[in-house]
Amino acid sequence: MASMTPMKEDYLKIIFELGGTKREVSNKQVAISLNIAAGSVTEMVGKMAEENLVVHTPYSGISLTQKGTELAVVLVRKHRIWESFLVDKLGYALPDVHDEAEVLEHVTSTKLVNSLDTFLWHPQHCPHGGIIPDENGHFDDYSHRVLNDAEDGQTVVVDRFIDNHDLLTYLGDIKLDLGDKLHVIKHDPFEGPVTVENLTDNKELSIGYKAAHYIFVK
C-alpha cells in the first residue's frame, strides 16, 4: 500500500482538478497550480507512477490511474464538503476555508462525511465551484480549461477557481465571481497578463499569468 503524505494528496487533488481523470495534464500546469518548481513535480510524479497512482508519459503529461482516481475522489469529496460547511454554516470567508478543510479532511471518517453531506442537502459544488463527488464516487463532467488557454476574441464564463488563498483574495479584490462572462481581449507575451472585458460588471480587467491558470472557464 502506498504511504500517503499530505504532499502526495495535494498532487492527487490537483491532477484531479486539472482533469487528470479524463486527459493528460502537463507537468507545467501542476507546477504552476501547486506553486512549486517543475523539477520537484517530475520527481514526485515518478514516485507516484511507481505506486500506480498516475501514468506519466514523458513530454505528454500525467493522468490518474483507477487507483489514483479513487483516492483523489475520496480526498476531494471530504475537502469540499468541509468547505461547503465552513462557508454555508459557519460564515467563513472563501479565502480562509482551504487550510481548515485541509486539516479536517485527514480526520474525517466516511460516516462523518456522508452525514455532513446529508446535513448540507448534498451540495453538487463547493463554494469556489469545484465539483463534489457523491458517496459512490460519481461526479458530473466538469470544465478543465483554464482562462489562459482561451483565445483572443472568445467569450467565456467563469466556472470555478483553484483553491488557493492568495488567488481567492486577489479575485475578491478585482471582483471576479463565478458565473461572470468574460470577453478575452489579449494575452501579453512573455507570461504577461490576460486582458479581459468582464461583461457582467462592464469592466476591463488585467489578470496575471499565474492567476489565469487558476481560473477555469467554459
Secondary structure, DSSP 8 states (H G I E B T S, - for coil): -----HHHHHHHHHHHHTTTTTS-B-HHHHHHHHT--HHHHHHHHHHHHHTTSEEEETTTEEEE-HHHHHHHHHHHHHHHHHHHHHHHTT---GGGHHHHHHHHHTT--HHHHHHHHHHTT--SB-TTS-B---TTS-------EEGGGS-TT-EEEEEEE---HHHHHHHHHHT--TT-EEEEEEE-TTT--EEEEETTTTEEEEE-TTGGGTEEE-
